[in-house]
Amino acid sequence: MALVEAACAQAGVGTAELTVVLQVGDAEPQRDEAEAATVPGPAKYRKLGDFAEVVTGEVVVPAPVWFVAGNHEPFGALDADGGLAAGAGQWGPDVTYLGRAGVAQVAGLKVGFLSGIYREKSFEAPPGRPRPGKTAGHYTAGELATARTQMATGVDVLVTHDWPTGMPDTGRGGVGDERVRALVDDFAPLLSLHGHMHVPGSAVLGQTQVAGLAIVGRRSGDPMAAVGLWDVDLVRRTVHRLV
């Protein structure tokens, strides 16, 4: 949250003017050690971070936080309740898990979302089947279909973990997910926000401003690359990046 506050200070905007914080996945929202143990992947991801301090009230978020799941999350807990898996589940004080896929009304915005990343072997998994290990962090064809169906009525902001194709080359090769790009192209949100690549990047795809945010706490040359501040005007259908 310190970066959010720093972004506000840089833009000359008071934190009281913030309406929402959208987080693009791998937030490590482990509330206790038991939840940390359910995070798939290397042991370095199965740790209790500072989110527990949000739960206890030691850290107070400056505005309501809504997050998607990345591919390193406590899925054993996130998916334990059907309501949470479907979306809009309270995860802590002023913190909400958007869910696996869909559209939510957030601070007056229609926010389309898709958690996880694409992996071919996981994509066709039948609904309701347990997802062991790393497959928990992969979205399915059914979830993508849910997102597309719900976005058909319009979406202002899109939040996914992976980038769309068409973003700048990061030097890591194979940047972006063509299915995420199709969401941008087909539903033309004003703003599209992404994580996963650990580095920053931006583009304009059609009428959509797209931003990939860097990982927090890693050296990217600019600690502010992990955060952005936007003014979205739904009346004029414009979006302006302040930081």
Beta strands, then each sheet from edge to edge (+ up, - down):
strand 1: 21-23
strand 2: 65-68
strand 3: 89-92
strand 4: 95-99
strand 5: 101-106
strand 6: 109-114
strand 7: 157-160
strand 8: 191-194
strand 9: 201-205
strand 10: 208-212
strand 11: 230-233
strand 12: 238-241
sheet 1: 1+ 2+ 4+ 3-
sheet 2: 5+ 6- 7- 8- 10- 9+
sheet 3: 11+ 12-
end
